[in-house]
């Protein structure tokens, strides 16, 4: 096992944190993306406006700024609430914002907007004639969604989801600025201590590249599955 001046185990732990952070953020962004797409496609004026406002703010503000605002601003807001509870009801509690949780929430919130646009475009690409045919055969709305709309939507959405995941994966490096000991932060500390930045940053780049290659393989398998029955893809 490579020791790397004693930083090898810490770098491995940091890589595991990065992977966990990315996967949990992806799950949150997918949920928010589906909700956002539903809101923007809704006939409700209020839901459409909320979805549009959400995507506009997220796409217009840099990711690093949002992360700093949510982490530090969130802690200040929580402190103000707990102070109010103490002065008003003599309830003495302290809530500390966890760096990992803040990272998941921030990255998930950011990419929920991008996933929403991806899902919205994919839903709109589904042929309405097939949906109407399913209903004509007596399928329930849930069965139409599960058997017709969702599989075809995923076929159109997967390329965009793959791209968003790759960008999300690289965005996890930003959590180092709020104190989370991911592999980028560990590598930065090791580089300063050993004065070997090329060694550690090259390892981090290799780990990110490895995760990206495995992800590309996984998305290719999913694309092949959802392309069944539609002929060869270019």
N, C-alpha and C positions, 0 to 999 in steps of 0.2 A: 504493500500500500504506500502511495506517495505521501510523505509527511509534510513537505512544503514548509519547512521551518516551524513545524507545529501547527500550522494553519489548515492542514488538510482536513481533519475532522470538522472543524468549524465551517470550512468551505462547503463540505458535503451537507452539513445541516442547513446552511444557507440556501443551497440548491433545493433541498426538500421544501423549505419555507417558500421559495419562489414558485415551485410547482403547485403547492397547495394554494397559494395566493392566486395564481393564475386560474386554476380550475374552479375555485369558489367564486371568483369574480366573473368567470364565464357563465356559471350557472345563474348568478344574480342578473347578469346582463341579458341572458336569454329570456328570463322571466319578465324583466322590465321591457325588453324589446317586443315581446308578444303583447303586453299590455299597452305599450305605446302605439304599436301598429293598429291594435283594435280601437284605441281612442281616436287616432287620426282618420280611421275609416268609418268611424261611428257617425250616425246621423245627428247625434246630439251636438249642438253648437258648443256647449261648455266643454265636453270631453275633447272635441276636436281642437279647441283653443288651448286646453291644458297640454295636450300632446305636442302641439306646434310650439308652444312656449318652452316646453322642456327641451325639445330637440334644438331649438334656436339658441338657448342659453348654453347648452353643453357644447354645441359645435362652434360657438363664438368665443368661448373662454378657454385659454390654454390649460392643458391637463395639470401641469404643475401648480398653477394658480388655484385651480379647484381643489387640489389635494391639500394645499396649505390652508385654504379657507375652511374646508370641512374639518381638518384635523385640529388646527389651533382655534378657529372660530367656534367649532363644535364644543371644545373643552370650555371655552369662555362662557358659551351659552348654557351648558350644563351646570357650571359653577354658579351662575346667576340664579338658576332655578333652585338648586340645592340651598343657596343662601336665603332665598325667599322662603322656602319651606322651613328653614331653621328659625328665621325671625317671626314668621307668622304662626307656625304650629309647633315650634320647638322640636322639629324633626332633624336630627343631626346625621346626615349621610354624606358620603363622598364617593363620587363616581369618576374614575380615571379612564380616559379614552385610550383603549388599547391600540397600539400601532398596527397590528395585524388586522384587527376588525376595521379600523379606519381605512386601511389600504383596500380591503375587499369592498367596502361600501363605496369608496370613492371611484375605484376602477370600474366596479359594476355599474355605478350610476352613470359614469361617462360613456361606457360602451353600450349601455342600454339604449341610448339615443341612436347610436349607429346601427345597432341590431334592429331597432324599430323601423328604420328606413329600409333596411334589407328585407325584413319580413313583410313590410307593407308592399314593396315592389313585387315580392314573390307571390303574395296573395292576389294581387291585381293581375298577375300573369296567368292565373288558373282560369281555364275556360269555363265560363258560367253555364254553358250548355250541358256540360257533364254534371254539374251540380244540380241543375234542373232535372236532368234525366234520372239522377239518383233519387230525388224527391218523388218523381213520377212513379218510380218503382216501389214507393212506400217506405223508403228509408227515413229514419228519424234524423233530426238535425245533427245529433252527435255522431250517428253512423255515417252520415254524409261527410262530416268533417274528418272522421278517423279513416274512412276507406277511400275517399276521393280527394277532398281538399288538402288535407295535411300532407299526404305523400307527394302530390304534385307541387305543392308549395315548397316542400323541402328540396325537391329537385332543382327548382329555380333559386332557392335561397343559399344552398350549400357553397357555391363559389364566393358569395359575399360573406358568409359566415366564416369561411376559411381565412379570408383576408383580414376580417375583423379580429379573429383569434390571434393571428400572427402579430398584428399591431398591439393587441392587448398584452400579449406575452412580453413584448419589448417594453411596454409601458410599466410593467411590474418593477423595472429598475428604478422608477421614480420614488418608490416607497423608502429608499435608503435616506432620503432627505428628511423624513419624519422620525428616523431613529430605529426602523425595523432592521434587524440583523439578517437581511437577505444576503445572497451570495455577492451582490455588487458592493454592499457596505463592508462585508468581510474582506473582499478582495482589495477594496480601497484602504482599509486599515492595515492589511498585510503589506500592501505596496509601500506605504509610508514607513512601516517598521523595518522592512527588509531592503528597501530601496530597489525593489525588483518589480516595478509596475507592469512591465511587458509580460512577465511570467504569469502573474495572477490574472491580469485582464485577458490574456490569451486563453486561459483555462475557462474563464467565465464566458467568453465569446464562443468557445467550443461547446460548452454545455447548452447555451441558448440555441446554437445551431443544431445540436443533437435533438433537442426537444422539438424544434421546428421541423426537422426531417421526419421524426416519428409522427408529428401532427399531420404533415402533408400526406403521409402514407395512410393514416386513419381517415382523413377526409376523402382521399381517393377511393378507398373502400366503400365509404358511405355513398359517394357519388355514383359508383358503379351499381350499388344496390338500388338506388332510387331511379337510375336510368334504365332499369330493366323494362322492356316493352316499348322503349322509345327509340330504339336503334342506336347506332354508334354515335358517340359524342366526338366533337373535333378537339 
